[in-house]
Amino acid sequence: MGRIFAVRALRESELPQAFPLVHALVPRLKLEGWVRYARALGGVGGARGGVMSAFDEQGYICGLFCYRMETGLEHGPKLLIEHACALDIVDRQGAIDALLGVVDDLARALFCAQIDVHLDQAQVVLSAPHGPFISALRARGAIINGIRLSKPVKNAMS
């Protein structure tokens, strides 16, 4: 039998506890940068963005994703999911399923007509070719809908 995970918005006081998961995705990120980013989403569990986390039975954070609303050209309001991460060593798939299980309800609550999921390069490489996040998303009806390219701007954060 799998573990039971509770998924809810992350509180600001829990940001440091969540940092190891985010650091696994972005190793060069510092705690201060994570806190600044999470706050910029519109509050940690804000109306237009925030961080959702999966907690195990002991209250440890085993997974998370960041979300924010955007306006799409074709469908109007859409929910963007980024930085999804699940690192539970006992039941990683259970943490992933718990996180993805709230996405549709979150989109409906925010009146979004579409959900877009952006997986970081590290997740795509670690998940290749059909890793747990990609497989779980496809099982829920997600399709690959384009390619997102990124280019760093030199000296922009100096």
Buried (B, 14 or more C-beta within 10 A) or exposed (E): EEBEBEBEBBEEEBBEBBBEBBBBBBEEBEEEBBBEBBBEBBBBBBEBBBBBBBBBEEEEBBBBBBBBBBEEEEEEBBBBBBBBBBBBEEBBBBBBBBBBBBBBEBBEEBEBEBBBBEBBEEBEEBBEEEBBBBBBBEEBEBEEEEEEEEEEEEEEEE
